[in-house]
Amino acid sequence: MTERDLPQVKAEVEAAFAAYEKALVENDVATLGALFLDHPDTIRFGIAENLYGYAEIQAFRAARPAAGLERSLSRTVITTFGQNTAIASTLFHRASQPARVGRQQQTWVRTEGGWKVAAAHVSVIQDHTEAR
């Protein structure tokens, strides 16, 4: 059975996830690119796009507007599996969309160059917790 949440591995992925979040809200395209696996099979399903391969993801990042990227995170869960694989899931909230909640999930893999996102999914739905 694969060991889950080994403390050192979890700390490494948490640091990579934090670096990704910082780069995202600052629109640091170079860092975002460095944190994605440079491979034709890397996938990012976004809010309005399906991106297959590192080149498509990078082209999207370069063309994306830099405004309105601020957000807050909640319910972040990072689970590691052994030494080389992790899944990060989080909800995100933007002041510009108070009745909506974003969902982000990433599969991280350890490479010789550090932790990289091999697959990502981003979506936004109605925030039903507002009604509670």
DRENDO-653619 format. One line per 3 residues: number of its first residue (from 1); their letters; for each residue x, y, z of C-alpha. Coordinates in pm, 1 decimal. Layout:
<sites>
NUM) A) X:Y:Z  ... $
</sites>
This chain:
<sites>
1) MTE) 0.0:0.0:0.0  127.9:347.7:-89.7  206.3:572.6:203.3 $
4) RDL) -10.7:882.9:219.6  83.1:1228.6:340.7  446.3:1168.0:425.8 $
7) PQV) 536.5:1492.1:610.8  834.6:1591.7:393.3  653.6:1515.6:67.3 $
10) KAE) 340.8:1698.7:180.9  550.6:2005.3:276.7  716.1:2005.4:-66.5 $
13) VEA) 382.4:1992.3:-250.1  229.5:2257.0:-22.8  522.9:2485.7:-110.7 $
16) AFA) 480.7:2417.9:-484.5  104.7:2480.7:-455.8  168.9:2811.6:-274.3 $
19) AYE) 417.9:2916.1:-543.0  158.4:2834.4:-808.5  -109.5:3039.7:-633.8 $
22) KAL) 123.7:3338.8:-595.7  222.6:3319.6:-962.4  -141.4:3286.7:-1067.0 $
25) VEN) -268.0:3599.8:-892.5  40.7:3794.6:-1003.0  8.4:3665.5:-1362.6 $
28) DVA) 367.1:3540.0:-1351.1  347.7:3343.8:-1675.3  707.8:3218.9:-1654.4 $
31) TLG) 658.1:3065.6:-1309.1  322.0:2918.2:-1406.0  489.2:2757.3:-1705.1 $
34) ALF) 772.0:2625.0:-1491.9  521.1:2459.1:-1258.4  339.4:2270.0:-1536.1 $
37) LDH) 481.8:1949.7:-1678.6  632.7:2024.4:-2020.3  477.6:1729.1:-2200.0 $
40) PDT) 225.9:1680.0:-2483.8  -0.6:1479.2:-2248.4  -30.7:1755.5:-1986.0 $
43) IRF) -394.6:1868.2:-1966.6  -568.7:2175.1:-1827.8  -947.0:2188.3:-1842.3 $
46) GIA) -1041.1:2549.1:-1774.3  -1357.2:2748.6:-1732.9  -1399.3:2801.7:-2106.4 $
49) ENL) -1117.3:2600.0:-2261.3  -983.1:2247.1:-2296.4  -606.5:2261.2:-2329.7 $
52) YGY) -408.7:1956.4:-2439.7  -32.6:1970.7:-2412.6  211.2:2213.0:-2260.3 $
55) AEI) 219.9:2434.6:-2571.2  -157.2:2499.1:-2562.0  -143.9:2573.9:-2189.7 $
58) QAF) 142.4:2819.7:-2237.7  -34.3:2992.9:-2527.7  -343.9:3034.9:-2309.7 $
61) RAA) -138.9:3178.3:-2023.9  37.8:3426.9:-2252.6  -292.2:3552.4:-2399.9 $
64) RPA) -494.4:3568.0:-2077.4  -578.0:3913.9:-1941.8  -380.2:4003.9:-1630.2 $
67) AGL) -664.4:4191.4:-1456.9  -908.4:4049.8:-1202.2  -699.1:3753.4:-1092.8 $
70) ERS) -723.5:3819.4:-718.1  -898.0:3545.4:-525.1  -916.3:3379.5:-187.7 $
73) LSR) -893.3:3007.4:-126.1  -1089.2:2781.8:106.1  -1113.1:2413.1:185.6 $
76) TVI) -774.0:2336.4:33.1  -682.5:1968.7:60.5  -346.2:1834.4:-50.9 $
79) TTF) -301.1:1459.5:-39.2  25.0:1290.2:-129.3  68.8:931.1:-243.0 $
82) GQN) 414.2:788.9:-187.8  710.6:1007.1:-280.7  607.3:1117.9:-628.6 $
85) TAI) 236.1:1194.3:-666.8  -9.3:1436.4:-508.6  -354.6:1580.2:-562.8 $
88) AST) -439.3:1936.8:-464.6  -801.7:2046.9:-446.8  -930.0:2388.2:-345.7 $
91) LFH) -1222.5:2622.5:-371.1  -1163.8:2981.9:-475.8  -1370.2:3295.5:-439.4 $
94) RAS) -1352.8:3626.2:-626.1  -1508.7:3948.8:-500.1  -1625.5:4015.7:-856.8 $
97) QPA) -1836.0:3696.3:-848.0  -1992.8:3683.3:-499.2  -2257.1:3421.7:-585.8 $
100) RVG) -2008.4:3187.3:-753.7  -1744.2:2946.8:-626.0  -1450.8:2820.1:-825.5 $
103) RQQ) -1311.2:2470.5:-801.6  -954.7:2377.4:-885.2  -798.4:2034.7:-881.2 $
106) QTW) -442.9:1949.6:-981.2  -243.5:1630.3:-1009.3  119.3:1697.9:-915.4 $
109) VRT) 410.6:1470.2:-1002.0  770.6:1479.2:-886.1  1017.4:1526.6:-1171.1 $
112) EGG) 1392.5:1580.5:-1186.0  1308.0:1952.1:-1206.9  1079.5:1950.3:-903.8 $
115) WKV) 704.8:1920.0:-856.4  494.7:1983.5:-1169.4  122.9:1989.9:-1249.8 $
118) AAA) 45.5:1707.1:-1493.2  -331.0:1760.9:-1505.0  -559.1:2040.3:-1387.4 $
121) HVS) -928.7:2115.9:-1382.6  -1082.8:2456.2:-1311.1  -1455.4:2527.7:-1303.9 $
124) VIQ) -1696.5:2778.3:-1152.8  -2045.2:2703.2:-1022.5  -2321.1:2872.5:-827.9 $
127) DHT) -2222.0:2908.6:-460.9  -2503.1:2733.0:-278.1  -2342.4:2792.3:61.7 $
130) EAR) -2445.8:3159.5:35.4  -2809.1:3055.4:88.9  -2737.2:2880.6:421.1 $
</sites>
